[in-house]
Amino acid sequence: MRLMVLAAIAALAFGCRYRPAPVPMLGVHTDVEQLAGDWDGEYSNPDSHRTGSIVFSITAHGDSAFGDVLMRVLAGEVAPRPVDLLSGHSQHARSAELLAIKFVNVAGGSVQGELEPYIAPDCDCVARTTFYGRLDSDVIRGTFVTSTDRGPPQRGEWWVRRVNP
């Protein structure tokens, strides 16, 4: 019983400590405002066979955004993990499975950004992912490039749909 109480207190403390850091937005105010709202979607990487969920929010003021990417893996596979898992990841992400979006640039309906570095399970090495997309109504579609120090860059596609303007 005591262990359950301690676990509940730890979970509550972690939940209270989590403060998603805003992602700096670069761009003309009117361009950024077009992206205001909550977005939900997916990505796929045919090179690594990984797929995942994308969730992020952009404030109506257009000066900050919050974002996480969840990389789903097949049963029995090792999940990607943040490079800074033990040194502060919990300060900007709700769980070890989520990767934070590091920055976003918006111009004329185009968006680009970068994920926080993570350990890719297919090479057990540090991976860096940059993404690009284009807004079309309430959908953003784009591509991404993942680079490591082992092997050529991998490319994939992603999309998100506005779920709450």
NUKOL-437804 format. One record per residue (C-alpha): residue in three letters; x, y, z. Coordinates in nm, 4 decimals, decimal comma. Layout:
BEGIN
Ala | X | Y | Z
...
// end
This chain:
BEGIN
Met | 0,0000 | 0,0000 | 0,0000
Arg | 0,2806 | 0,2370 | 0,0917
Leu | 0,4479 | 0,1727 | -0,2454
Met | 0,1250 | 0,2673 | -0,4261
Val | 0,1003 | 0,5929 | -0,2290
Leu | 0,4642 | 0,6804 | -0,3087
Ala | 0,4066 | 0,6027 | -0,6772
Ala | 0,0984 | 0,8269 | -0,6820
Ile | 0,2916 | 1,1119 | -0,5167
Ala | 0,5780 | 1,0709 | -0,7673
Ala | 0,3347 | 1,0748 | -1,0603
Leu | 0,1647 | 1,3854 | -0,9235
Ala | 0,4992 | 1,5609 | -0,8706
Phe | 0,6091 | 1,4769 | -1,2250
Gly | 0,2789 | 1,6006 | -1,3663
Cys | 0,3080 | 1,9296 | -1,1784
Arg | 0,6696 | 1,9781 | -1,2842
Tyr | 0,6052 | 1,9339 | -1,6586
Arg | 0,6054 | 2,2724 | -1,8260
Pro | 0,6149 | 2,2461 | -2,2036
Ala | 0,8541 | 2,5068 | -2,3300
Pro | 0,7269 | 2,7292 | -2,6101
Val | 0,8871 | 2,6675 | -2,9454
Pro | 1,0193 | 2,9970 | -3,0838
Met | 0,8353 | 3,0978 | -3,4007
Leu | 1,0104 | 3,2902 | -3,6765
Gly | 0,8014 | 3,4581 | -3,9425
Val | 0,5667 | 3,7396 | -4,0320
His | 0,2863 | 3,7683 | -3,7756
Thr | 0,0108 | 3,7108 | -4,0351
Asp | 0,1858 | 3,3961 | -4,1662
Val | 0,2169 | 3,2567 | -3,8149
Glu | -0,1501 | 3,3353 | -3,7374
Gln | -0,2559 | 3,1075 | -4,0281
Leu | -0,1120 | 2,8156 | -3,8302
Ala | -0,2878 | 2,8965 | -3,5016
Gly | -0,4659 | 2,6015 | -3,3432
Asp | -0,4165 | 2,2407 | -3,2408
Trp | -0,2795 | 1,9946 | -3,4958
Asp | -0,2805 | 1,6152 | -3,5048
Gly | -0,1335 | 1,3819 | -3,7665
Glu | 0,1188 | 1,1155 | -3,8589
Tyr | 0,4522 | 1,0553 | -4,0254
Ser | 0,6126 | 0,7609 | -4,2026
Asn | 0,9712 | 0,6760 | -4,2878
Pro | 0,9983 | 0,3950 | -4,5451
Asp | 1,3761 | 0,3663 | -4,4876
Ser | 1,3467 | 0,2839 | -4,1165
His | 0,9894 | 0,1444 | -4,1278
Arg | 0,8959 | 0,3782 | -3,8424
Thr | 0,5624 | 0,5550 | -3,8182
Gly | 0,4361 | 0,7893 | -3,5532
Ser | 0,1898 | 1,0425 | -3,4302
Ile | 0,2445 | 1,4170 | -3,4419
Val | 0,0690 | 1,6531 | -3,2041
Phe | 0,1392 | 2,0231 | -3,1651
Ser | -0,0309 | 2,3497 | -3,0845
Ile | 0,0370 | 2,7009 | -3,2083
Thr | -0,0964 | 2,9934 | -3,0090
Ala | -0,3283 | 3,2486 | -3,1687
His | -0,0765 | 3,5248 | -3,0900
Gly | 0,1672 | 3,3661 | -3,3295
Asp | 0,4728 | 3,4081 | -3,1122
Ser | 0,5061 | 3,0612 | -2,9610
Ala | 0,4157 | 2,6995 | -3,0161
Phe | 0,4152 | 2,3764 | -2,8196
Gly | 0,4915 | 2,0506 | -2,9898
Asp | 0,5703 | 1,6844 | -2,9399
Val | 0,6226 | 1,3959 | -3,1776
Leu | 0,5443 | 1,0401 | -3,0741
Met | 0,7303 | 0,7664 | -3,2627
Arg | 0,5379 | 0,4407 | -3,2496
Val | 0,7306 | 0,1165 | -3,2930
Leu | 0,6294 | -0,2406 | -3,3692
Ala | 0,5814 | -0,4820 | -3,0794
Gly | 0,9148 | -0,6059 | -2,9485
Glu | 1,1174 | -0,3212 | -3,1024
Val | 1,3112 | -0,0622 | -2,9056
Ala | 1,1588 | 0,2859 | -2,9120
Pro | 1,3604 | 0,5972 | -2,9971
Arg | 1,4670 | 0,7850 | -2,6851
Pro | 1,5738 | 1,1468 | -2,6316
Val | 1,9445 | 1,2167 | -2,6013
Asp | 1,8885 | 1,4185 | -2,2823
Leu | 1,6513 | 1,1688 | -2,1179
Leu | 1,8390 | 1,1773 | -1,7885
Ser | 1,9405 | 1,5433 | -1,7974
Gly | 1,6215 | 1,7422 | -1,8358
His | 1,3926 | 1,5825 | -2,0940
Ser | 1,1059 | 1,5812 | -1,8439
Gln | 1,1244 | 1,9618 | -1,8321
His | 0,9928 | 1,9887 | -2,1890
Ala | 0,8146 | 1,6601 | -2,2667
Arg | 0,5446 | 1,4639 | -2,0884
Ser | 0,7089 | 1,1251 | -2,1348
Ala | 1,0252 | 0,9562 | -2,2575
Glu | 0,8477 | 0,8553 | -2,5794
Leu | 0,7770 | 1,2131 | -2,6852
Leu | 1,0274 | 1,4282 | -2,8735
Ala | 0,9972 | 1,8052 | -2,8569
Ile | 0,9903 | 2,0309 | -3,1618
Lys | 1,2907 | 2,2610 | -3,1228
Phe | 1,2012 | 2,5500 | -3,3544
Val | 0,9582 | 2,6476 | -3,6249
Asn | 0,9967 | 2,8909 | -3,9145
Val | 0,6861 | 3,0093 | -4,0986
Ala | 0,6748 | 3,2023 | -4,4263
Gly | 0,4040 | 3,2225 | -4,6926
Gly | 0,2247 | 2,9042 | -4,5814
Ser | 0,5472 | 2,7031 | -4,5473
Val | 0,6701 | 2,5700 | -4,2143
Gln | 0,9981 | 2,4139 | -4,1064
Gly | 1,1412 | 2,2901 | -3,7809
Glu | 1,3644 | 2,0442 | -3,6026
Leu | 1,3065 | 1,7703 | -3,3462
Glu | 1,5191 | 1,7428 | -3,0376
Pro | 1,8071 | 1,4957 | -3,0947
Tyr | 1,7228 | 1,1342 | -3,0134
Ile | 1,8824 | 0,7909 | -3,0048
Ala | 1,7575 | 0,5997 | -3,3104
Pro | 1,6992 | 0,2322 | -3,2323
Asp | 1,8052 | 0,1059 | -3,5758
Cys | 2,1634 | 0,2347 | -3,5334
Asp | 2,1852 | 0,3128 | -3,1588
Cys | 2,3209 | 0,6533 | -3,2602
Val | 2,2188 | 1,0182 | -3,2299
Ala | 1,9642 | 1,1213 | -3,4937
Arg | 1,8600 | 1,4706 | -3,5948
Thr | 1,5408 | 1,5328 | -3,7900
Thr | 1,4493 | 1,8457 | -3,9841
Phe | 1,1014 | 1,8814 | -4,1304
Tyr | 0,9404 | 2,0978 | -4,3969
Gly | 0,5727 | 2,1401 | -4,4822
Arg | 0,3155 | 2,3433 | -4,6694
Leu | -0,0199 | 2,4672 | -4,5381
Asp | -0,3283 | 2,3907 | -4,7514
Ser | -0,6473 | 2,4974 | -4,5735
Asp | -0,6517 | 2,2979 | -4,2465
Val | -0,3841 | 2,0444 | -4,3471
Ile | -0,0063 | 2,0715 | -4,3502
Arg | 0,1803 | 1,8118 | -4,5606
Gly | 0,5524 | 1,7819 | -4,5848
Thr | 0,8741 | 1,5877 | -4,5809
Phe | 1,1497 | 1,5309 | -4,3292
Val | 1,5149 | 1,4297 | -4,3336
Thr | 1,6795 | 1,2329 | -4,0540
Ser | 2,0588 | 1,2395 | -4,0346
Thr | 2,3011 | 1,0374 | -3,8235
Asp | 2,6762 | 0,9873 | -3,8280
Arg | 2,6134 | 0,6336 | -3,9589
Gly | 2,4831 | 0,6009 | -4,3105
Pro | 2,3026 | 0,8258 | -4,5541
Pro | 2,0153 | 1,0558 | -4,4507
Gln | 1,6688 | 0,8983 | -4,4394
Arg | 1,3661 | 1,0739 | -4,5834
Gly | 0,9979 | 1,0478 | -4,5066
Glu | 0,6611 | 1,2203 | -4,5228
Trp | 0,4299 | 1,3723 | -4,2628
Trp | 0,0935 | 1,5462 | -4,2370
Val | -0,1169 | 1,7137 | -3,9715
Arg | -0,4775 | 1,8311 | -3,9682
Arg | -0,6064 | 2,1215 | -3,7623
Val | -0,8385 | 1,9779 | -3,4980
Asn | -0,9104 | 2,2975 | -3,3070
Pro | -0,8577 | 2,6439 | -3,4614
// end
